Amino acid sequence: MDERVTARPDDTPSPFPSASQRAAERAAKREALLLAAVRAFNERGFAATSLDEVAASLGVTKPVIYHYLGNKDQVLFACLELGLTHLRGAAEAARAAGGDGMARLRHFLTRYAEVMMGDFGRCVVRAGDQGLAPESRARFRAMKREIDATLRDMVADAAADGSAEVADVRLAAFAVAGALNWPAQWFREDGVMDKQMVARGLVDMLCAGLRPR
């Protein structure tokens, strides 16, 4: 039986998809629209990109974007939220990884770097929050503060257990974040190094600077 149809009590195939199938289709369409939008924002800039252009890249119309994502502010916020959600997931995975503070910090920073070279992480750096409405901007900044605090906590943990030597936790966290955000501006998927290689190289250098003397 076709997986896209459900069986009625008399075992006659239904021409209508089930609720779970409709939800999966909606999620897939929303994901495709978000990916098209974030790539357009990263390539041309948020202000210079219209939703008409995003829609045309997928062969649909602007009302389709309104239906699945909302207006331009909502589209940008959804892209930024995904980028920060990926970073939040990286932090959770690092905490669960075990090891000393430096091991957990290295785990987080490596994934952090990879996220910032991906489509949605790039958007966090390239688009920022300037195109957001005040309410969306406040929500974005609250999420960003959470990520920043997480990074500071991990640096502090590594300093506390002696696996890192840090004179100023806040300054060290800002320096690390700045170094790992910058590849969002220059990394190319078709470059000599893939994002995993770049991430490992950057994190090796950063962690070497934090090791106890």
N, C-alpha and C positions, 0 to 999 in steps of 0.2 A: 504494500500500500504506500502511496506517496506520503512522505513525512509531513507534507504541508496541509494535509486534510485530516479531518477527524472522522471517526466512525459513528454513525447514528445508531440508536438502539436496534434498528433492523439490519445493521451492518452495511448499509448503503453509504458509500463515501460522501462526505459533505464537501461541497465546493468552497466552503468558508474556512479560513484558518482559525485555529483555536486562540484563546486569549493570550497564552504564552507565546505563540507564534507571532501574533500581532505586536506584542511587546518587544520581541526580539527584532522584528523588522523595524519598528520605530527607533529602537536603540541604534541599530546599524545605520539608519538614515541620518540620525542625529550625529553620530560619530563621523560619518562622511562629510557632513556639512561643517562640523567643527574643524576637521582637518583641512578642508579647503580654505576655510576662513583664516585659520592661524598661519597657514603657509602664505596666504596673500598679505596678511598683516606684516609678517616677517620680511617678506620680499619688498613690498612697496611702502610699508608704513601704515599705521592705522588710519591716520587722517586722509591719506591719499587713496585708500581702498574703499570702494563702494560695495554695498551688499549686492547690487546688480552684477558686479564683476564676479563676486564669489559665486552667486547663483549660476551665472553663465558658464563658469568653469566646470560645473557639474551637469549642465544642460537642463537646469530647472529655472523657475522664476523666483523673484524676491519674496513673494508671499509664502513660498515653501519654507524659506528661512524663518520668516515671522512665525509660521505655524510650529516649527520644531525648536527654534531657539529664542525667538523674540527679536527686539530691535538691535541696533548696532552696539549700543552700550551693553546689552545683555549678552550678545555674542562675544564681545571682548572679555567681559567678566568671566564667562564660562571658560574661555581659553586660559585666562590667568589662573582661575581656580584650579583647573586641571594641572597646570604646571606646579602650583604649590601643593596640591594633593599628592603628586608624585614625590615631592620632597618630604612630605609628612610620612609617606609610606617608607621612604628610604631611612628616615630616622627610626621608625618603629622596627624595621628589619635590623638596623645596627644595634639597637638596644637588646634585641633578642639573640644577637650573634654570639654573645659571651666574650670572654677574654678581658684583658685589662682596659683601662680607659683609652689608651692609644689605639688598641686594636679596634675598639668600637668606633672611635673617631675616624680612623682610616677607612673603615667600612662605610660610614656615612659619607665621608668626603668623596670617595670614589663614585658612589652612586649619585651624589649631588652633582658632580662634574658631568656625569653622563646625562642626567636629566637636563642640565642647562645647555647641553648641545643638541637636545631633541627639540622637536617643533614647539611644544608648549612651554618648556623651560626658556627657550629663546624668546618667546613672546613676553615672558615676565621681565626680561632684561630690555628687549628692544622696544616694546610698546609701553611698558610700565603702566601707571595708573592715570596718566594725564588725560586720556580720552574717556574716562569713566565719569558717570554722574556722581554727585556727592555721596549718596547712600552706598553705591557700589564701591566707590573709592575707600570709604571707611571700612567696609567689609574686607576688601583686599588688603588694606594696611594692617588690619587686625591679624589676618592669616600670616602676613609677612613677618610681623613682630613675633608670632609664635615660632616660626622657623628660625628666626635670628636668635631667639632665646634658647631654642633647642641646641643650636650650634655652640652658643656660649657655655651652656651647661656641659656639653660633651668635652669642650676644651678644659673647663674647670675640673671635670672628673679625672681627666688624664693628668692634670697638674696635681690633683689631690693624692692620687695613688702613686705618684712619682714616675709614671711612664712618659711624662712630658715635663719640660721645664718652661714655664710661662711667667714672664714678669707682669704682664697686664692681660688678663683674660679677655676683656672687652676689645682691646686693640688687636690681639691675636685673632679673635673671631672675625673682626672686620677685615683684616688683611687676608685671611683665608677665603672668606666669602668673595672679596673683590677679585682675587686671583682666579677663582673657579667660575665667577660670573662672566669674566671677560671673553672666554672662548665662544660664548653665544654670539659675539660680534664677528669672529673671524673663522670659526670652524666650518669646513666644507666636507660634505659627505663623500665627495669624489676626490678628496685630498690624499696625500701619501699615507697618513695615519688615520685609522678609524677612531671613533669616539672612545672606545675602551682603551686603546693605546694612549691617547691623549690624556684621558682621565688618570690612568696609572702613573704616567710620567709626571704630571702636575702634582699629584698627591704624594708621590715619592719625594719630590723636592720640598714640598710644604712640610711634610712630616719630619724630614731630616732636620729642618730648622727648628723643630719643636722638641727634638730628643734631648734628654739630659746631657749636659757636658761632662 
